[in-house]
């Protein structure tokens, strides 16, 4: 079982410490971000990655997927709203391309 499946099946609380931001997006529903022992952010994982100030204060680089999403959104395509996981991203892109082709 994956960590996320275990957490969901057991209704467990898991403390997951990582510097891999894509893993955090995929596994965690809450984030506690620290910088030099000081709390920068505590709350919803997706909100954390949308909070540019918290990311900057935490000295965290956003995952490449979110960088690409932000570029697409800034160019006027807002169909990627609330997409944070790779498979969701791929599904939305394919859906968008299929709709444009019709």
Secondary structure as GFF3:
##gff-version 3
##sequence-region A 1 102
A	DSSP	alpha_helix	3	10	.	.	.	ID=ss1
A	DSSP	alpha_helix	21	27	.	.	.	ID=ss2
A	DSSP	beta_strand	30	35	.	.	.	ID=ss3
A	DSSP	beta_strand	38	44	.	.	.	ID=ss4
A	DSSP	alpha_helix	45	50	.	.	.	ID=ss5
A	DSSP	alpha_helix	52	58	.	.	.	ID=ss6
A	DSSP	alpha_helix	64	74	.	.	.	ID=ss7
A	DSSP	alpha_helix	86	100	.	.	.	ID=ss8
###
